[in-house]
Amino acid sequence: MQAVLYVLAEKFLQKEELEKIREEINMTRLGQMIFDDGMEKGIEKGIEQGLELAKQIFKLAGENIPVQEIARRLSVSENEVRQLLN
C-alpha cells in the first residue's frame, strides 16, 4: 500500500506537497521504523566497507609498501593509514 502511495505522490504532487507528506510520514511509527531500518543497513554497510579497507591496508603494509603508496592506491589519507597501523 505504501509503495502505491509513493508512486501516486511522485506522479501527481508538486515538490512542496511531497515535502509535506514526507514530514507527516516521518512522524508516524511506520516512518520511524523505515528510517531506523535504513540507518541500521547504512551502518552495517559502512562497517563492512571499513573492514575491507582495513584488510587491504594490512595486506599492503605486510608487503612492505610505504604508507604514502598505500594511501595513494586506496584513495585514503596517509593519516588514516598511519592511525590504523599504529
C-alpha positions in Angstrom: 0.0 0.0 0.0 2.8 2.4 0.9 4.5 1.7 -2.5 1.3 2.7 -4.3 1.1 5.9 -2.3 4.7 6.7 -3.2 4.1 6.1 -6.9 1.0 8.2 -7.0 2.5 11.0 -4.9 5.6 11.2 -7.2 3.4 11.3 -10.3 0.8 13.8 -9.2 2.2 16.1 -6.5 4.5 19.1 -6.6 7.7 19.3 -4.6 6.2 21.3 -1.8 3.4 18.8 -1.4 5.8 15.9 -1.4 7.8 17.6 1.4 4.7 17.9 3.5 3.8 14.2 3.0 7.4 13.2 3.8 7.2 15.1 7.1 3.9 13.5 8.0 5.2 10.0 7.2 8.3 10.6 9.2 6.2 11.4 12.2 4.4 8.0 12.1 5.7 4.8 13.8 6.0 3.3 10.3 8.0 6.2 9.1 10.3 5.9 12.1 10.7 2.1 11.5 11.6 2.7 7.9 14.1 5.3 8.9 15.6 3.0 11.6 15.9 0.2 9.1 17.8 2.5 6.7 20.1 3.7 9.4 20.9 0.1 10.5 21.6 -1.0 7.0 23.8 2.0 6.3 25.8 1.4 9.5 26.3 -2.3 8.6 27.4 -1.4 5.1 29.8 1.2 6.5 31.3 -1.3 8.9 31.7 -3.9 6.1 33.5 -1.3 3.9 35.7 -0.2 6.7 36.7 -3.8 7.5 37.5 -4.4 3.8 39.6 -1.3 3.7 41.5 -2.3 6.9 42.2 -5.7 5.4 43.7 -4.1 2.2 45.8 -1.7 4.3 47.2 -4.5 6.5 47.8 -6.7 3.4 49.8 -3.9 1.6 51.6 -3.0 4.8 52.6 -6.7 5.2 54.1 -6.4 1.7 56.3 -3.5 3.0 54.5 -1.0 0.8 55.2 2.6 2.1 52.3 4.4 3.8 52.3 7.0 1.1 51.8 4.4 -1.6 49.1 2.5 0.4 47.2 5.8 0.8 47.5 6.6 -2.9 46.4 3.1 -4.0 43.4 3.0 -1.7 42.4 6.7 -2.1 42.7 7.4 1.6 44.8 9.9 3.6 48.2 8.9 4.9 47.0 9.8 8.3 44.2 7.2 8.1 46.7 4.6 7.1 49.0 5.5 10.0 46.2 5.5 12.5 45.2 2.0 11.5 48.7 0.7 11.6 49.6 2.1 14.9 
